[in-house]
Amino acid sequence: MKIKAIQFSLKTIISLLLLLAISSFVIQNSSNPDSEKTSIFLIGDSTVRNQSGNGGSGQWGWGTFLQDFFDSTKVEVHNHAMAGRSTRTFIKEGRWEKVMESLKPGDYVIMQFGHNEGSKPDTTRGGYRGVLRGMGDETQELIWPDGTVETVHTYGWYLMKFIKEAKSKGAYPIVASMIPRNKFQDGSVERANMDFGLWAKEAARRAGAGFVDLNSIVADQYDQWGPEVVKGLFEKDHTHTNEAGARINAWSVIQGLKSLEDEKLLALLPSKKPTLYLIGDSTVKNGQGDGSGGLWGWGDFIAPYFDKEKIKVENHALGGTSSRTFQTYGLWNKVLDKIEPGDFVIMQFGHNDSSPLNDDARARGTIRGSGLEALHIYNPITKQQETVYSYGQYLRNMILDAKAKGATPIVCSLVPRNSWNEGKVNRASDGYGLWAKEAAERAEVIFIDLNTIIADGYESKGEAFVREHYFNTKDHTHTIEEGAKFNAEAVVKGISRNPENPLNGYLKK
């Protein structure tokens, strides 16, 4: 049956909402005092900082989490955004003046407005924050009850004022178009590329500022996930995200900043050595990874292919798990707690997903396929009710989680068993291999068809050779050392065959 798709995934994200505690960057040292840090000032509305910025209302702005993506020994993010403000009222209330007093040469100002500018400007409560539409020089005079005269300008005029005045202090202004609301029409999210998004881009161009098309970056992601997934990021209304949504949007801001190719700004991002995390079942890591019983997973032999000076490899796979139980047992959360922006995750599941959904032994099965199907069951192991999703949905849960942490997820199809038919390996091209591919494609992440790569390799060696050198006589699923090494090499082949796979840059030459 059809369900509200990503609720489980969002619970997974929300369960780690203390994530991105990059402690190594929080520690300060005497050689780099706060006065030497670059400050990044954020100005905007509630989508950047909601209320007090502590999420007390269950609504968060992306600016609250931006610091997590920067090297805190070099950067201090100051979030001056305020809920309910427009470009006009941010200036009128003296908030911009306070930012200007703190700006110093070399600092950055990121501005994102647009959600509160739409009302007609007048002296009513509703018109208090409205601006004139567009980019022009037209104005409108308002006379307030106390006799005060206010001149209201266009949205573009206010943005260019921020830009010009920030530059006058030696700071670098960056304009971001406003994040989209949770409003879909005909399957696509409503965009601002014909009004406030367009004017934000034009203001940046005219005044000479950097521009991040945050509206398009986030909208593209929302379109990919679809309305069933996206509504889980907006718990109370269609404008303000929950913590999971805010963290995803903060990550999107970083992607936009990277596209500016500002070397100084890029140098402020963490320069730590990334980690490649491996997750999966016993074909990735058998037992404790010590070759007990002569059996090994390919994850135990892949590290030597990578330059250890550039990247670390950690194998967190666990035998007996499925894509479902790797999450429900809390194993995925433990990996997520460690992931930082710039890391990688390779996932390979499938061998245990075909098990029963609710048997008394392990209750680890998933629904066959990659769709949004779900089934509510009683789990005899946990003795609790549980909603079970499809294999592909569980993969997408982990993909979404990894992306929200700023990591690059990579999906592998499952390795083939030592199972043959008339000299050909029995493949998973119309089952779990296909569903893994579909999950990766729908989430627009890299897919390695490991099942095909290894099956082709086995067939080139021949059935007799494979049985003798890669498996023992008692087990048709788990490889011995030589077979695990062959499979590790196959993973590396899958990486190197795709020039767009960023892991290529970490392989030994």
C-alpha positions as CSV (number, residue, x, y, z in Angstrom):
1,M,0.0,0.0,0.0
2,K,1.1,3.6,-0.6
3,I,2.4,5.4,2.5
4,K,3.7,8.8,3.5
5,A,7.0,7.9,2.1
6,I,10.0,9.1,4.1
7,Q,8.6,9.3,7.6
8,F,11.0,6.6,8.7
9,S,13.9,8.4,7.0
10,L,13.1,11.6,8.7
11,K,12.9,9.9,12.1
12,T,16.4,8.6,11.3
13,I,17.6,12.1,10.5
14,I,15.9,13.7,13.5
15,S,17.3,11.0,15.8
16,L,20.8,12.4,15.0
17,L,19.9,16.0,15.3
18,L,22.9,16.5,17.5
19,L,24.9,15.5,14.4
20,L,27.8,17.5,12.8
21,A,29.4,18.1,16.2
22,I,32.7,18.5,14.6
23,S,34.6,18.7,17.8
24,S,38.0,19.0,16.2
25,F,37.0,22.3,14.8
26,V,35.5,23.7,18.0
27,I,38.7,23.5,19.9
28,Q,40.4,26.8,19.8
29,N,44.1,27.4,20.2
30,S,46.2,30.4,21.3
31,S,47.8,30.8,17.8
32,N,44.4,31.5,16.3
33,P,42.3,33.7,18.6
34,D,38.8,34.7,17.8
35,S,40.0,38.2,16.6
36,E,41.8,36.5,13.7
37,K,38.8,34.6,12.5
38,T,36.9,35.4,9.4
39,S,33.3,36.3,10.3
40,I,30.4,35.2,8.2
41,F,27.3,37.4,8.9
42,L,23.9,36.0,8.0
43,I,20.9,38.3,7.4
44,G,17.5,37.3,6.5
45,D,14.1,36.1,7.7
46,S,12.8,33.1,9.7
47,T,14.0,30.6,7.1
48,V,17.5,31.6,8.1
49,R,16.9,31.9,11.8
50,N,13.5,31.0,13.3
51,Q,12.6,32.8,16.5
52,S,15.5,32.4,19.0
53,G,17.3,30.0,16.7
54,N,16.9,27.1,19.2
55,G,14.1,25.2,17.5
56,G,11.7,25.6,20.4
57,S,8.8,25.7,18.1
58,G,9.9,22.8,16.1
59,Q,10.9,25.1,13.2
60,W,14.5,25.9,12.3
61,G,16.3,28.1,9.9
62,W,19.3,26.9,7.9
63,G,21.6,29.5,9.3
64,T,21.5,27.8,12.7
65,F,23.5,24.9,11.3
66,L,25.8,26.6,8.8
67,Q,28.7,26.8,11.3
68,D,28.8,23.0,11.3
69,F,30.1,23.1,7.8
70,F,33.0,25.5,8.4
71,D,36.3,25.1,10.1
72,S,35.6,26.7,13.4
73,T,39.2,27.5,14.0
74,K,39.0,29.9,11.1
75,V,35.4,30.9,10.9
76,E,32.7,32.4,13.2
77,V,29.2,32.4,11.8
78,H,27.0,35.2,13.2
79,N,23.3,34.6,12.5
80,H,21.6,38.0,12.6
81,A,18.5,36.9,10.6
82,M,15.2,37.5,12.4
83,A,11.8,35.9,11.9
84,G,9.2,38.1,10.2
85,R,11.6,40.6,8.7
86,S,11.9,41.7,5.1
87,T,14.7,43.6,3.4
88,R,12.9,46.8,4.3
89,T,12.2,46.1,8.0
90,F,15.6,44.6,8.6
91,I,17.0,48.1,7.8
92,K,14.2,50.1,9.3
93,E,14.6,48.4,12.7
94,G,18.3,49.1,12.9
95,R,19.3,45.4,12.5
96,W,21.5,46.1,9.4
97,E,23.2,49.0,11.2
98,K,24.3,46.6,14.0
99,V,25.8,44.2,11.4
100,M,27.6,47.1,9.8
101,E,29.2,48.1,13.1
102,S,30.7,44.6,13.4
103,L,31.9,44.1,9.9
104,K,35.6,44.2,9.2
105,P,37.6,43.8,6.0
106,G,37.6,40.2,4.7
107,D,34.4,39.2,6.4
108,Y,31.4,37.8,4.4
109,V,27.7,38.8,4.5
110,I,25.2,36.2,3.2
111,M,21.7,37.6,2.7
112,Q,18.5,35.7,2.0
113,F,15.2,37.5,1.9
114,G,12.0,37.3,-0.1
115,H,9.4,35.4,2.0
116,N,8.0,38.5,3.7
117,E,8.3,41.1,1.0
118,G,5.1,40.2,-0.9
119,S,2.5,42.4,0.8
120,K,1.6,45.9,-0.5
121,P,3.5,48.5,1.5
122,D,1.3,50.7,3.6
123,T,0.9,51.7,7.2
124,T,-1.3,48.8,8.2
125,R,0.1,45.8,10.1
126,G,-0.1,43.7,6.9
127,G,1.8,46.3,4.9
128,Y,4.5,47.1,7.5
129,R,7.1,44.9,5.8
130,G,6.0,44.9,2.2
131,V,8.3,46.3,-0.6
132,L,7.8,47.4,-4.1
133,R,8.3,44.6,-6.6
134,G,11.2,44.4,-9.0
135,M,14.6,46.1,-9.4
136,G,13.7,49.6,-10.3
137,D,14.2,53.0,-8.7
138,E,10.6,53.7,-8.1
139,T,9.6,54.7,-4.5
140,Q,6.4,55.1,-2.4
141,E,6.1,57.5,0.5
142,L,4.2,56.4,3.6
143,I,3.1,58.8,6.4
144,W,2.8,57.0,9.7
145,P,0.2,58.1,12.3
146,D,3.0,59.8,14.3
147,G,3.8,61.9,11.3
148,T,6.9,60.0,10.3
149,V,7.6,59.8,6.6
150,E,9.0,56.6,5.2
151,T,10.2,56.1,1.7
152,V,9.7,52.5,0.5
153,H,11.9,51.1,-2.3
154,T,12.0,48.0,-4.5
155,Y,13.2,44.6,-3.3
156,G,16.3,44.9,-5.6
157,W,17.1,48.4,-4.2
158,Y,17.3,47.1,-0.7
159,L,19.5,44.1,-1.7
160,M,21.8,46.4,-3.6
161,K,22.0,48.7,-0.5
162,F,23.2,45.7,1.6
163,I,25.7,44.8,-1.1
164,K,27.2,48.3,-1.6
165,E,27.4,49.1,2.1
166,A,29.0,45.7,2.9
167,K,31.6,46.3,0.2
168,S,32.3,49.7,1.7
169,K,33.5,48.0,4.8
170,G,35.8,45.7,2.9
171,A,33.5,42.7,3.3
172,Y,32.3,40.2,0.6
173,P,28.6,40.2,0.1
174,I,26.8,37.1,-1.2
175,V,23.1,37.0,-2.2
176,A,21.1,33.8,-1.9
177,S,17.7,33.4,-3.5
178,M,15.0,32.4,-1.0
179,I,14.5,28.7,-0.2
180,P,11.3,27.3,-1.8
181,R,8.2,26.6,0.2
182,N,6.6,23.2,0.4
183,K,4.2,24.0,-2.5
184,F,3.9,21.5,-5.4
185,Q,2.0,21.9,-8.6
186,D,1.8,19.0,-11.1
187,G,4.6,17.2,-9.3
188,S,7.1,20.1,-9.2
189,V,7.8,22.5,-6.4
190,E,6.9,26.2,-6.9
191,R,9.9,28.3,-7.7
192,A,10.8,32.0,-7.4
193,N,12.8,32.2,-10.6
194,M,10.3,34.7,-12.2
195,D,10.2,37.2,-9.3
196,F,12.2,37.3,-6.0
197,G,14.7,34.7,-7.2
198,L,15.2,36.5,-10.5
199,W,15.5,39.9,-8.8
200,A,18.0,38.6,-6.2
201,K,20.2,37.3,-9.0
202,E,20.0,40.6,-10.9
203,A,20.8,42.6,-7.7
204,A,23.9,40.6,-7.2
205,R,24.9,41.1,-10.8
206,R,24.4,44.8,-10.9
207,A,26.1,45.5,-7.5
208,G,28.9,43.0,-8.0
209,A,28.2,40.4,-5.4
210,G,28.3,36.6,-5.4
211,F,25.1,34.8,-6.1
212,V,23.9,31.4,-4.8
213,D,20.7,30.2,-6.5
214,L,19.5,28.5,-3.3
215,N,15.9,28.5,-4.5
216,S,16.9,26.3,-7.5
217,I,19.4,24.1,-5.6
218,V,16.8,23.2,-3.0
219,A,13.9,23.0,-5.4
220,D,15.8,20.6,-7.6
221,Q,16.3,18.4,-4.6
222,Y,12.7,18.7,-3.6
223,D,11.5,17.7,-7.1
224,Q,13.8,14.7,-7.0
225,W,12.3,13.5,-3.6
226,G,8.7,14.4,-4.4
227,P,5.9,15.8,-2.3
228,E,5.5,12.8,-0.1
229,V,9.1,13.0,1.1
230,V,9.4,16.8,1.3
231,K,6.3,17.2,3.4
232,G,8.1,15.4,6.2
233,L,10.6,18.3,6.3
234,F,7.8,20.8,7.0
235,E,6.0,19.7,10.1
236,K,3.9,22.8,11.0
237,D,3.5,24.9,7.8
238,H,4.6,25.0,4.2
239,T,7.4,27.7,4.8
240,H,9.4,26.7,7.8
241,T,11.4,23.5,7.9
242,N,12.0,21.2,10.9
243,E,15.6,20.5,12.0
244,A,16.2,17.9,9.3
245,G,15.0,20.2,6.6
246,A,17.1,23.1,7.9
247,R,20.3,20.9,8.0
248,I,19.7,19.8,4.4
249,N,19.2,23.4,3.3
250,A,22.4,24.5,5.1
251,W,24.2,21.8,3.2
252,S,22.7,23.2,0.0
253,V,24.0,26.6,0.9
254,I,27.5,25.1,1.1
255,Q,27.1,23.5,-2.3
256,G,26.1,26.9,-3.7
257,L,29.1,28.6,-2.0
258,K,31.4,26.0,-3.5
259,S,30.2,26.9,-7.0
260,L,31.4,30.5,-6.5
261,E,35.0,29.2,-6.7
262,D,36.1,31.7,-4.2
263,E,39.4,30.3,-3.0
264,K,39.4,32.3,0.2
265,L,36.0,31.1,1.1
266,L,36.7,27.5,0.1
267,A,39.8,27.6,2.4
268,L,37.5,28.2,5.3
269,L,35.8,24.8,4.9
270,P,37.2,21.9,6.9
271,S,40.4,20.6,5.3
272,K,40.4,17.4,7.3
273,K,41.2,14.1,5.6
274,P,37.9,12.6,4.6
275,T,36.7,9.1,5.7
276,L,35.2,6.4,3.5
277,Y,32.6,4.5,5.5
278,L,31.6,1.0,4.3
279,I,28.3,-0.3,5.4
280,G,26.6,-3.6,4.5
281,D,26.3,-7.2,5.4
282,S,28.8,-10.2,5.9
283,T,29.9,-10.0,2.3
284,V,31.4,-6.7,3.1
285,K,32.7,-7.6,6.6
286,N,32.4,-11.2,7.8
287,G,32.3,-11.7,11.6
288,Q,34.9,-9.4,13.2
289,G,36.8,-9.0,10.0
290,D,39.6,-11.3,11.2
291,G,39.0,-14.2,8.8
292,S,37.4,-16.5,11.3
293,G,36.4,-19.8,9.6
294,G,38.5,-18.7,6.7
295,L,35.8,-16.3,5.4
296,W,36.3,-12.6,4.6
297,G,34.3,-9.7,3.2
298,W,35.6,-7.4,0.4
299,G,35.6,-4.4,2.7
300,D,38.6,-5.9,4.6
301,F,40.8,-5.6,1.5
302,I,39.8,-2.4,-0.1
303,A,41.8,0.1,2.0
304,P,45.2,-0.6,0.3
305,Y,43.8,0.7,-3.0
306,F,43.4,4.2,-1.5
307,D,46.1,6.7,-0.7
308,K,46.1,6.6,3.1
309,E,47.6,10.1,3.2
310,K,44.4,11.5,1.6
311,I,41.6,9.3,3.0
312,K,40.7,6.9,5.8
313,V,38.7,3.8,5.3
314,E,36.4,2.4,8.0
315,N,34.5,-0.9,7.6
316,H,31.2,-0.7,9.6
317,A,29.4,-3.6,7.9
318,L,27.9,-6.3,10.1
319,G,27.1,-9.8,9.1
320,G,23.4,-10.8,9.2
321,T,22.0,-7.4,8.7
322,S,19.7,-6.2,6.0
323,S,19.1,-2.7,4.8
324,R,16.3,-2.6,7.4
325,T,18.0,-4.0,10.5
326,F,21.2,-2.0,9.9
327,Q,19.0,1.0,10.6
328,T,16.6,-0.4,13.2
329,Y,19.5,-1.9,15.3
330,G,21.0,1.6,15.5
331,L,24.1,0.7,13.5
332,W,23.5,3.4,10.9
333,N,23.0,6.0,13.5
334,K,26.4,5.2,15.0
335,V,28.0,5.7,11.6
336,L,26.0,9.0,11.1
337,D,27.3,10.3,14.4
338,K,30.8,10.1,12.9
339,I,30.2,11.4,9.4
340,E,31.3,14.9,8.6
341,P,31.0,17.0,5.4
342,G,33.3,15.7,2.7
343,D,33.1,12.0,3.8
344,F,31.9,9.1,1.6
345,V,29.6,6.2,2.3
346,I,29.6,3.0,0.2
347,M,26.6,0.8,0.9
348,Q,25.9,-2.8,-0.2
349,F,23.0,-4.7,1.1
350,G,20.6,-7.3,-0.3
351,H,21.7,-10.8,0.8
352,N,19.5,-10.7,3.9
353,D,16.7,-8.6,2.6
354,S,14.8,-11.5,1.2
355,S,14.3,-13.0,4.6
356,P,10.8,-13.0,6.2
357,L,9.5,-9.7,7.5
358,N,8.3,-11.0,10.9
359,D,9.8,-14.4,11.6
360,D,10.8,-15.4,15.2
361,A,14.5,-15.8,14.1
362,R,15.6,-12.4,12.9
363,A,12.7,-10.4,11.4
364,R,15.1,-8.7,9.0
365,G,13.3,-8.9,5.6
366,T,12.2,-5.9,3.5
367,I,9.5,-5.6,0.9
368,R,10.8,-6.6,-2.5
369,G,11.3,-3.6,-4.8
370,S,12.2,0.0,-4.7
371,G,8.9,1.7,-4.4
372,L,6.9,3.4,-1.6
373,E,5.2,0.2,-0.5
374,A,4.9,-0.4,3.3
375,L,3.4,-3.0,5.6
376,H,2.6,-2.6,9.3
377,I,3.7,-5.7,11.3
378,Y,4.2,-6.9,14.8
379,N,8.0,-7.6,15.2
380,P,8.4,-10.7,17.4
381,I,12.0,-9.8,18.1
382,T,11.5,-6.3,19.4
383,K,7.9,-7.1,20.5
384,Q,6.8,-3.9,19.0
385,Q,4.7,-2.7,16.1
386,E,6.8,-1.7,13.1
387,T,6.2,-0.3,9.6
388,V,8.4,-2.2,7.1
389,Y,9.3,-0.5,3.8
390,S,10.8,-1.6,0.5
391,Y,14.5,-2.5,0.0
392,G,14.9,0.6,-2.2
393,Q,13.2,2.8,0.4
394,Y,15.6,1.8,3.1
395,L,18.5,2.5,0.8
396,R,17.1,6.0,0.1
397,N,16.7,6.6,3.8
398,M,20.5,6.2,4.2
399,I,21.2,8.1,1.1
400,L,19.2,11.1,2.3
401,D,20.8,10.9,5.7
402,A,24.3,10.9,4.3
403,K,23.5,13.8,2.0
404,A,22.1,15.8,4.9
405,K,25.5,15.4,6.6
406,G,27.4,16.6,3.6
407,A,28.7,13.2,2.6
408,T,28.7,11.5,-0.8
409,P,26.7,8.2,-0.8
410,I,27.5,5.5,-3.3
411,V,25.3,2.5,-3.8
412,C,26.6,-1.0,-4.8
413,S,24.5,-3.9,-6.0
414,L,25.1,-7.0,-4.0
415,V,28.0,-9.4,-4.8
416,P,26.9,-12.6,-6.6
417,R,26.8,-15.9,-4.8
418,N,28.7,-19.0,-6.0
419,S,25.6,-20.0,-7.8
420,W,25.8,-21.2,-11.4
421,N,23.5,-22.4,-14.3
422,E,25.1,-23.9,-17.3
423,G,28.4,-22.1,-16.8
424,K,26.8,-18.7,-16.1
425,V,26.6,-17.0,-12.8
426,N,23.1,-16.4,-11.4
427,R,22.7,-12.7,-11.3
428,A,20.6,-10.2,-9.5
429,S,19.9,-8.0,-12.5
430,D,16.1,-8.3,-12.2
431,G,15.9,-8.3,-8.4
432,Y,18.0,-6.6,-5.7
433,G,20.6,-5.5,-8.2
434,L,17.9,-3.7,-10.2
435,W,16.3,-2.2,-7.1
436,A,19.6,-0.9,-5.8
437,K,20.2,0.8,-9.2
438,E,16.7,2.3,-9.1
439,A,17.2,3.7,-5.6
440,A,20.5,5.3,-6.6
441,E,19.0,6.7,-9.8
442,R,16.0,8.2,-8.1
443,A,18.2,9.8,-5.4
444,E,20.7,10.9,-8.1
445,V,23.7,9.3,-6.5
446,I,26.5,7.1,-7.9
447,F,25.7,3.5,-8.6
448,I,28.3,0.7,-8.9
449,D,26.9,-2.5,-10.5
450,L,29.1,-4.7,-8.4
451,N,26.9,-7.7,-9.1
452,T,27.6,-7.5,-12.9
453,I,31.3,-6.6,-12.6
454,I,32.0,-9.6,-10.3
455,A,29.7,-12.0,-12.3
456,D,31.5,-11.1,-15.5
457,G,34.8,-11.7,-13.7
458,Y,33.7,-15.0,-12.4
459,E,32.6,-16.2,-15.8
460,S,35.9,-15.2,-17.3
461,K,37.7,-17.3,-14.7
462,G,35.3,-20.2,-15.1
463,E,33.1,-22.1,-12.7
464,A,35.7,-24.6,-11.5
465,F,38.3,-21.9,-10.8
466,V,35.9,-19.8,-8.9
467,R,34.7,-22.7,-6.8
468,E,38.2,-23.7,-5.9
469,H,39.9,-20.3,-5.3
470,Y,37.2,-18.0,-4.2
471,F,34.8,-20.1,-2.0
472,N,35.0,-23.1,0.3
473,T,33.0,-26.2,-0.2
474,K,30.4,-25.4,2.5
475,D,29.5,-21.8,1.8
476,H,28.2,-20.4,-1.5
477,T,27.7,-16.8,-0.2
478,H,30.8,-15.9,1.7
479,T,34.2,-15.7,0.0
480,I,37.5,-16.9,1.3
481,E,40.5,-14.5,1.3
482,E,41.3,-14.7,-2.4
483,G,37.7,-14.2,-3.3
484,A,37.3,-11.2,-1.0
485,K,40.4,-9.6,-2.6
486,F,38.9,-10.3,-6.1
487,N,35.7,-8.6,-5.0
488,A,37.5,-5.6,-3.5
489,E,39.3,-5.1,-6.7
490,A,35.9,-5.2,-8.5
491,V,34.7,-2.4,-6.3
492,V,37.7,-0.3,-7.3
493,K,37.0,-1.1,-10.9
494,G,33.5,0.2,-10.4
495,I,34.9,3.4,-8.9
496,S,37.5,4.0,-11.6
497,R,35.1,3.3,-14.5
498,N,33.0,6.3,-13.6
499,P,35.1,9.5,-14.2
500,E,32.4,11.5,-12.2
501,N,33.0,9.4,-9.1
502,P,35.0,11.7,-6.7
503,L,36.6,8.7,-5.0
504,N,38.8,8.4,-8.1
505,G,40.9,11.3,-6.7
506,Y,41.8,9.2,-3.6
507,L,42.8,6.0,-5.4
508,K,46.5,5.2,-5.6
509,K,48.0,6.1,-8.9
